[in-house]
């Protein structure tokens, strides 16, 4: 059985309409824009700051022969304890949530052999990677489950027939940066990531390694996400088809995005982390499906800003940037220095989320537990990289991200995603201006091509944000980004990284020629 995108959307709309009453503000108005909604847990929420922060394990290569480091990963179902005293069934890489961290070196190839032991197809995407198209994780390039499987996603004549095992080749021909990998299956990215299919990917290089920044156990990754839990400890998610086999989409109240009421850091609810009176390099990823964060420290340091940013999605900035608070949209990464020498021994410093009240207003706590002398510092100049200029652009393209009602969904330039249609065909090595407009909060992500922000909300932007692959857009905003198409020819996608929007067709194709 093969279903077209049009029929999938019709089926989703019909099911959604029959399963739930339209909320106030949507009744009688098919074009009203639905907002992300909170999905409440069915169990009492655990107290904050009672569990230790898990340190994400680094995956060991099974071979380092030749010019490549080779890894094995298996996507499998297992049960783990997330909430104290309860077991949660996850879909995890190597049975972990988050998956194990992969550490790579710029210029040295990484090959990840992915085994699918789940009951549904999967697709792996290295987010932020400059990757050949056949390893980028195009949404229909699926890795089949072991059991018999009848494809139900839209017909894509160019989709590859995959076995239960697939090699993903990452050349790593790019700057050091904090990347991550996650599932990217057509129409089901949201629920499959919600169940646990995500992990960190840290790319290093000589330029970064030479800097006197915190290293070793003072270099810490924090994957922040939100989840909701059922009475038995299971993940709650409002899928129309909980088996994730037939019908994509979520019940109507959540088509604007799903918000969990438990904040997890590295898979633990509101953890605490013992730190020394010294500086830490903290790599923060917002891995939420739809939740935006605005991070702050409580108490704030008395002698300067809370955060010193040294890196962005695409690697080191030219020079450090100071922040009192830090807005971070889904899929964005911020590479920060947090200096706990500014706090007395015994201090308890809470990382808060000013975007939310209640339990989601807290993220984790740093406990300043031991005295240590700092062995690092922050250089005034961090890295050199090419600054793109408007005059470098060979063409300007316009993309409007908007909601156009229940029957049509989340669209780009008024059209749903179609793998057979090309929305742009940039030339390899070229630079383009992409003018982006958003009708509401959309974090916009471009595969393969990194960009620099030219203007945002009508204001010229400096190059403080560095190289990006995701830009946070709010209602009514327009941004111009200079996109550089380097690396590889082939077909890629760009989309909203609110995963419920993405699953409901807010995605486009481009082909580098």
C-alpha positions as CSV (number, residue, x, y, z in Angstrom):
1,X,0.0,0.0,0.0
2,X,1.4,3.4,-1.0
3,X,-0.3,6.6,0.3
4,X,0.2,10.0,-1.3
5,X,1.0,13.1,0.9
6,X,-2.4,14.5,-0.1
7,X,-4.2,11.4,1.2
8,X,-2.1,11.3,4.3
9,X,-3.0,14.9,5.1
10,X,-6.7,14.2,4.4
11,X,-6.6,11.1,6.6
12,X,-4.8,13.0,9.4
13,X,-7.3,15.9,9.3
14,X,-10.3,13.5,9.3
15,X,-9.0,11.5,12.2
16,X,-8.0,14.6,14.2
17,X,-11.4,16.2,13.7
18,X,-13.2,13.0,15.0
19,X,-11.0,12.4,18.0
20,X,-11.0,15.7,19.7
21,X,-13.1,18.9,20.0
22,X,-11.6,22.0,18.5
23,X,-10.2,24.3,21.1
24,X,-11.5,27.8,21.6
25,X,-10.0,30.1,19.0
26,X,-10.0,27.3,16.3
27,X,-13.6,26.5,16.1
28,X,-15.0,28.0,12.9
29,X,-11.7,29.3,11.8
30,X,-9.6,26.9,9.8
31,X,-6.7,29.3,9.4
32,X,-6.1,30.1,13.1
33,X,-2.6,29.2,14.0
34,X,-2.4,26.5,16.7
35,X,0.2,27.0,19.4
36,X,2.4,24.3,21.0
37,X,0.4,22.7,23.9
38,X,1.4,21.1,27.2
39,X,0.9,17.4,27.5
40,X,0.6,16.7,31.2
41,X,2.0,13.6,32.9
42,X,-0.2,11.1,34.6
43,X,2.2,10.6,37.5
44,X,3.4,13.0,40.2
45,X,6.4,14.9,39.0
46,X,9.7,14.0,40.8
47,X,11.3,16.7,43.0
48,X,14.0,18.8,41.4
49,X,17.7,18.4,41.8
50,X,17.6,14.9,43.4
51,X,19.5,12.9,40.8
52,X,23.0,13.3,39.5
53,X,23.6,14.6,36.0
54,X,24.5,11.6,33.8
55,X,27.7,12.2,31.9
56,X,27.1,11.0,28.3
57,X,29.3,8.0,27.4
58,X,31.6,8.2,24.4
59,X,31.1,5.5,21.8
60,X,34.3,3.5,21.1
61,X,35.2,2.8,17.5
62,X,35.4,-0.9,16.6
63,X,38.0,-0.1,14.0
64,X,40.4,2.8,13.3
65,X,42.0,1.3,10.2
66,X,43.0,3.4,7.2
67,X,41.4,6.8,6.8
68,X,38.2,6.1,8.8
69,X,37.0,5.5,12.3
70,X,34.2,2.9,12.2
71,X,31.4,2.6,14.7
72,X,28.4,0.2,15.2
73,X,25.1,1.5,16.5
74,X,21.9,-0.5,17.0
75,X,18.5,1.2,17.4
76,X,16.6,-0.9,19.8
77,X,13.8,-0.9,22.4
78,X,14.7,-1.3,26.0
79,X,13.5,-0.2,29.5
80,X,15.4,2.2,31.7
81,X,14.7,4.2,34.8
82,X,14.1,7.9,34.1
83,X,11.7,8.8,36.8
84,X,12.7,7.3,40.2
85,X,11.0,4.0,40.8
86,X,9.5,3.7,37.3
87,X,10.6,2.0,34.1
88,X,10.2,3.7,30.8
89,X,10.3,1.9,27.4
90,X,12.6,3.8,25.1
91,X,13.8,3.5,21.5
92,X,17.5,4.3,21.9
93,X,20.7,4.0,20.0
94,X,22.5,1.1,21.7
95,X,19.5,1.1,24.1
96,X,20.5,4.4,25.6
97,X,18.7,7.7,26.0
98,X,20.4,9.9,24.9
99,X,22.4,7.8,22.6
100,X,26.2,7.5,23.1
101,X,28.3,10.5,22.0
102,X,30.4,10.1,18.9
103,X,33.7,12.0,18.9
104,X,35.3,12.7,15.6
105,X,38.2,14.7,14.2
106,X,37.9,17.2,11.4
107,X,39.2,15.7,8.1
108,X,39.0,12.1,9.3
109,X,36.1,10.0,8.0
110,X,33.6,8.5,10.3
111,X,31.5,5.5,9.2
112,X,28.5,4.6,11.3
113,X,26.9,1.2,10.7
114,X,23.4,1.5,11.9
115,X,21.3,-1.6,12.7
116,X,17.6,-1.3,13.0
117,X,16.1,-3.6,15.7
118,X,12.9,-1.6,16.1
119,X,9.5,-2.5,14.7
120,X,9.4,0.6,12.4
121,X,11.7,2.2,9.8
122,X,14.3,4.7,10.9
123,X,16.5,7.3,9.1
124,X,19.7,8.8,10.7
125,X,20.6,12.5,10.2
126,X,23.8,14.1,11.3
127,X,22.4,17.5,12.2
128,X,25.0,20.2,11.2
129,X,27.0,17.8,9.2
130,X,28.4,18.6,5.8
131,X,27.5,15.2,4.5
132,X,27.1,13.5,1.0
133,X,23.4,13.3,0.2
134,X,23.2,9.5,0.4
135,X,24.3,9.6,4.0
136,X,22.5,12.8,5.0
137,X,19.4,11.1,6.2
138,X,16.9,12.1,3.5
139,X,13.4,11.4,5.1
140,X,12.5,8.6,2.7
141,X,16.0,6.9,2.7
142,X,14.8,4.5,5.3
143,X,16.6,1.6,7.2
144,X,13.9,-1.1,7.3
145,X,12.9,-3.0,10.4
146,X,13.7,-6.7,10.7
147,X,10.1,-7.8,10.4
148,X,8.1,-7.5,7.1
149,X,7.3,-4.0,6.3
150,X,4.9,-2.4,3.8
151,X,5.9,1.2,3.0
152,X,3.1,3.7,3.9
153,X,5.0,7.0,3.3
154,X,4.4,9.0,0.2
155,X,5.6,7.4,-3.1
156,X,9.1,8.7,-3.8
157,X,10.5,7.2,-7.0
158,X,14.0,8.1,-5.9
159,X,13.8,6.6,-2.4
160,X,16.4,3.9,-1.9
161,X,15.5,0.4,-0.9
162,X,17.3,-0.2,2.3
163,X,18.1,-3.3,4.3
164,X,18.0,-3.5,8.1
165,X,21.6,-2.3,8.2
166,X,23.1,0.8,6.6
167,X,26.5,2.5,6.6
168,X,26.4,6.3,7.1
169,X,29.6,7.9,5.9
170,X,30.6,11.3,7.4
171,X,33.7,12.9,5.8
172,X,33.9,15.5,8.6
173,X,35.3,18.1,6.1
174,X,34.3,21.0,8.3
175,X,35.3,23.0,11.4
176,X,35.1,21.7,14.9
177,X,31.6,22.0,16.2
178,X,28.9,20.6,18.5
179,X,26.7,18.5,16.2
180,X,24.1,15.9,17.0
181,X,22.5,12.9,15.3
182,X,18.8,11.9,15.4
183,X,16.0,10.1,13.6
184,X,14.6,11.8,10.5
185,X,11.9,9.4,9.2
186,X,9.3,10.9,6.9
187,X,6.2,12.0,8.9
188,X,7.3,10.3,12.1
189,X,10.4,12.3,13.2
190,X,8.6,13.8,16.2
191,X,7.4,10.7,17.9
192,X,10.5,8.7,17.2
193,X,12.8,11.3,18.6
194,X,10.4,11.7,21.6
195,X,11.0,8.0,22.3
196,X,14.7,8.5,22.5
197,X,16.5,8.5,19.1
198,X,19.0,11.3,19.5
199,X,22.7,11.6,20.5
200,X,25.6,14.0,20.5
201,X,28.4,14.2,17.9
202,X,31.4,16.3,18.9
203,X,33.7,17.3,16.0
204,X,37.2,18.5,17.0
205,X,40.1,20.1,15.1
206,X,43.6,21.5,15.7
207,X,42.4,25.1,15.8
208,X,40.0,24.4,18.7
209,X,42.4,22.0,20.4
210,X,45.1,24.6,20.6
211,X,43.0,27.2,22.5
212,X,43.4,27.3,26.3
213,X,39.7,26.5,26.9
214,X,38.5,24.0,29.5
215,X,39.2,20.4,28.6
216,X,38.7,16.9,29.8
217,X,36.1,16.6,32.6
218,X,35.6,20.4,32.3
219,X,34.1,20.0,28.8
220,X,30.5,18.9,29.3
221,X,27.6,18.3,26.9
222,X,24.1,19.0,28.0
223,X,21.2,17.7,25.9
224,X,18.0,19.4,27.1
225,X,14.6,18.0,26.2
226,X,11.1,17.7,27.7
227,X,8.9,14.6,28.0
228,X,5.6,13.6,29.6
229,X,5.0,10.3,31.3
230,X,2.1,7.8,31.7
231,X,1.0,6.1,34.9
232,X,3.2,3.2,34.2
233,X,6.3,5.4,33.5
234,X,5.9,5.2,29.7
235,X,6.5,8.2,27.5
236,X,3.2,10.0,26.6
237,X,2.8,11.3,23.1
238,X,-0.4,12.2,21.3
239,X,0.1,10.2,18.1
240,X,-2.9,9.4,16.0
241,X,-1.3,5.9,15.5
242,X,0.7,4.9,18.6
243,X,2.3,2.0,16.7
244,X,3.9,4.6,14.3
245,X,3.2,2.3,11.4
246,X,0.3,3.7,9.5
247,X,-1.1,7.1,10.2
248,X,1.2,10.1,10.8
249,X,0.4,13.1,12.9
250,X,-0.9,14.1,16.4
251,X,-4.3,14.8,17.8
252,X,-5.6,18.2,17.0
253,X,-4.8,20.0,20.2
254,X,-1.1,19.3,19.7
255,X,-0.6,20.1,16.0
256,X,1.2,23.3,17.0
257,X,3.8,21.3,18.9
258,X,4.1,19.0,21.9
259,X,5.5,20.3,25.2
260,X,6.4,17.9,28.0
261,X,6.1,18.8,31.6
262,X,9.3,17.1,32.8
263,X,12.6,18.7,31.8
264,X,15.4,16.2,31.2
265,X,19.1,16.9,30.9
266,X,21.1,14.0,29.5
267,X,18.0,11.9,30.1
268,X,17.7,12.8,33.8
269,X,14.9,14.9,35.4
270,X,16.1,18.2,36.8
271,X,19.5,16.8,37.7
272,X,22.2,18.4,39.9
273,X,25.9,18.5,38.9
274,X,28.8,19.0,41.2
275,X,31.3,21.5,39.9
276,X,34.5,23.0,41.1
277,X,35.4,26.7,41.6
278,X,36.7,27.0,38.0
279,X,35.5,27.5,34.4
280,X,33.7,24.8,32.4
281,X,33.0,24.5,28.7
282,X,29.3,23.6,28.4
283,X,27.9,22.5,25.1
284,X,24.1,23.1,25.2
285,X,21.7,21.5,22.8
286,X,18.0,22.2,22.8
287,X,16.7,18.7,21.7
288,X,13.0,19.5,22.5
289,X,10.4,18.8,19.9
290,X,8.8,22.2,20.2
291,X,9.9,23.9,23.4
292,X,11.9,27.1,23.2
293,X,14.2,28.0,26.1
294,X,15.6,31.2,27.5
295,X,18.3,30.2,29.9
296,X,19.5,32.1,32.9
297,X,21.6,31.5,36.1
298,X,20.0,31.9,39.5
299,X,21.6,33.6,41.3
300,X,23.3,35.5,38.5
301,X,27.0,36.2,39.0
302,X,27.6,39.7,40.5
303,X,30.7,40.5,38.5
304,X,29.6,40.0,34.9
305,X,27.3,38.2,32.5
306,X,26.1,34.7,33.2
307,X,27.3,33.2,29.9
308,X,30.2,33.7,27.7
309,X,29.5,32.2,24.3
310,X,32.4,30.8,22.3
311,X,30.7,28.8,19.7
312,X,27.5,28.3,17.7
313,X,25.9,25.6,15.5
314,X,28.8,25.7,13.0
315,X,31.7,26.0,15.4
316,X,33.8,28.7,17.2
317,X,32.9,32.3,16.9
318,X,35.5,34.9,15.9
319,X,35.5,36.3,19.5
320,X,33.6,35.6,22.7
321,X,30.1,37.1,23.1
322,X,28.5,37.8,26.5
323,X,24.9,37.0,27.5
324,X,22.8,37.7,30.5
325,X,20.2,35.2,29.3
326,X,20.3,32.8,26.4
327,X,17.4,32.2,24.0
328,X,17.7,28.8,22.3
329,X,15.3,27.2,19.9
330,X,14.9,23.5,19.2
331,X,18.0,22.1,17.4
332,X,20.2,25.1,18.2
333,X,23.5,24.6,19.9
334,X,25.5,27.0,22.1
335,X,29.1,26.5,23.2
336,X,29.5,28.4,26.4
337,X,32.0,29.1,29.2
338,X,30.4,29.0,32.7
339,X,32.8,30.3,35.3
340,X,32.0,29.0,38.8
341,X,35.0,30.7,40.4
342,X,32.7,33.7,40.8
343,X,30.6,31.8,43.3
344,X,31.5,30.9,46.9
345,X,32.2,27.3,47.8
346,X,28.9,25.7,48.7
347,X,26.8,27.8,46.3
348,X,23.8,26.2,44.5
349,X,23.3,27.7,41.1
350,X,20.1,26.9,39.2
351,X,20.0,26.9,35.4
352,X,16.5,28.3,34.8
353,X,14.2,28.6,31.7
354,X,12.6,32.1,31.7
355,X,10.3,31.0,28.8
356,X,8.2,28.9,31.3
357,X,6.6,29.0,34.7
358,X,6.1,26.1,37.0
359,X,8.3,23.0,36.8
360,X,9.5,23.8,33.2
361,X,11.0,27.0,34.6
362,X,13.9,25.0,36.1
363,X,16.4,23.0,34.1
364,X,19.1,21.7,36.5
365,X,21.4,22.8,39.3
366,X,25.1,23.3,39.6
367,X,26.5,22.6,43.1
368,X,29.8,24.3,43.7
369,X,31.3,21.5,45.8
370,X,35.1,21.8,45.7
371,X,38.0,24.2,45.4
372,X,40.2,24.1,42.3
373,X,42.5,26.5,40.5
374,X,41.5,27.4,37.0
375,X,43.8,26.1,34.3
376,X,42.1,27.7,31.4
377,X,41.2,31.1,30.0
378,X,39.1,32.6,27.2
379,X,41.2,34.2,24.4
380,X,40.0,37.5,23.0
381,X,40.2,36.0,19.5
382,X,38.9,32.5,19.1
383,X,39.0,31.6,15.4
384,X,39.2,32.8,11.9
385,X,36.6,32.1,9.3
386,X,35.4,33.7,6.0
387,X,32.8,36.4,6.5
388,X,30.2,36.2,3.7
389,X,29.2,39.4,1.9
390,X,25.8,40.3,0.3
391,X,27.7,40.9,-2.9
392,X,28.8,37.2,-2.9
393,X,25.2,36.1,-3.5
394,X,24.3,35.0,-7.0
395,X,20.5,34.9,-6.4
396,X,17.9,35.8,-3.7
397,X,15.2,33.3,-2.9
398,X,12.1,33.8,-0.8
399,X,10.5,31.2,1.5
400,X,7.4,31.8,3.6
401,X,6.7,29.4,6.5
402,X,3.0,29.5,7.4
403,X,0.0,27.6,8.6
404,X,-2.9,27.4,6.2
405,X,-5.6,25.6,8.0
406,X,-6.5,22.1,9.0
407,X,-7.0,20.8,5.5
408,X,-3.6,22.1,4.2
409,X,-1.4,22.1,7.3
410,X,2.1,23.7,7.8
411,X,3.4,24.9,4.4
412,X,6.4,26.5,2.7
413,X,5.4,29.0,0.0
414,X,1.9,27.7,0.3
415,X,2.9,24.1,-0.6
416,X,3.4,20.9,1.4
417,X,6.5,18.8,1.1
418,X,6.8,16.7,-2.0
419,X,10.0,14.7,-2.6
420,X,9.5,14.9,-6.4
421,X,9.5,18.7,-6.5
422,X,12.6,20.9,-6.2
423,X,12.2,24.2,-4.5
424,X,15.7,25.4,-5.3
425,X,18.7,24.2,-7.3
426,X,21.8,26.1,-6.1
427,X,25.1,25.5,-7.7
428,X,27.9,23.8,-5.8
429,X,30.3,26.5,-4.5
430,X,27.8,29.3,-4.8
431,X,26.4,31.7,-2.2
432,X,22.7,32.6,-2.1
433,X,20.5,35.0,0.0
434,X,17.5,33.2,1.4
435,X,14.9,35.6,2.6
436,X,12.8,33.8,5.3
437,X,9.4,34.8,6.6
438,X,7.6,33.2,9.5
439,X,3.9,33.5,10.6
440,X,4.7,32.2,14.1
441,X,7.6,30.6,16.1
442,X,9.5,28.4,13.6
443,X,13.2,27.3,14.1
444,X,14.3,26.9,10.5
445,X,17.0,24.3,9.7
446,X,18.9,23.8,6.4
447,X,20.7,20.5,5.7
448,X,24.3,20.5,4.4
449,X,24.7,24.3,3.9
450,X,25.8,26.5,6.8
451,X,24.8,30.2,6.7
452,X,25.5,33.5,8.3
453,X,22.8,35.9,9.3
454,X,22.6,39.1,7.3
455,X,19.4,40.7,8.8
456,X,16.9,39.5,11.3
457,X,13.6,41.3,12.1
458,X,14.6,44.2,10.0
459,X,17.9,44.8,11.8
460,X,21.4,44.2,10.5
461,X,23.1,41.5,12.4
462,X,26.8,41.4,13.3
463,X,28.7,38.2,12.8
464,X,28.6,37.4,16.5
465,X,26.3,34.5,15.8
466,X,28.9,32.8,13.6
467,X,28.1,30.0,11.2
468,X,24.6,28.6,11.8
469,X,22.4,25.8,10.5
470,X,19.3,26.7,12.4
471,X,17.7,30.2,12.9
472,X,15.0,31.0,15.4
473,X,12.1,32.9,13.8
474,X,9.1,34.3,15.7
475,X,5.7,35.5,14.4
476,X,5.9,38.1,11.7
477,X,9.7,38.1,11.4
478,X,11.7,38.2,8.3
479,X,15.4,37.2,8.1
480,X,18.0,37.2,5.4
481,X,20.7,34.6,5.6
482,X,23.7,34.1,3.3
483,X,23.9,30.4,2.5
484,X,27.0,28.8,1.2
485,X,26.6,25.5,-0.7
486,X,29.8,23.6,-0.2
487,X,30.8,20.0,-0.2
488,X,28.5,17.8,-2.2
489,X,26.0,17.7,-5.0
490,X,22.6,16.0,-4.5
491,X,19.2,16.3,-2.9
492,X,18.7,17.8,0.5
493,X,15.9,19.3,2.6
494,X,15.2,22.4,4.7
495,X,12.4,22.5,7.2
496,X,11.0,23.8,10.5
497,X,12.6,22.0,13.4
498,X,9.4,22.2,15.5
499,X,9.1,18.5,14.8
500,X,5.3,18.4,14.8
501,X,5.4,21.1,12.1
502,X,8.0,19.2,10.1
503,X,6.0,16.0,10.3
504,X,3.0,17.8,8.9
505,X,4.7,18.9,5.7
506,X,6.7,22.0,6.6
507,X,9.7,20.9,4.6
508,X,11.2,21.7,1.2
509,X,13.7,20.2,-1.2
510,X,16.8,21.7,-2.7
511,X,19.3,20.0,-5.1
512,X,22.9,21.1,-5.3
513,X,23.9,20.9,-8.9
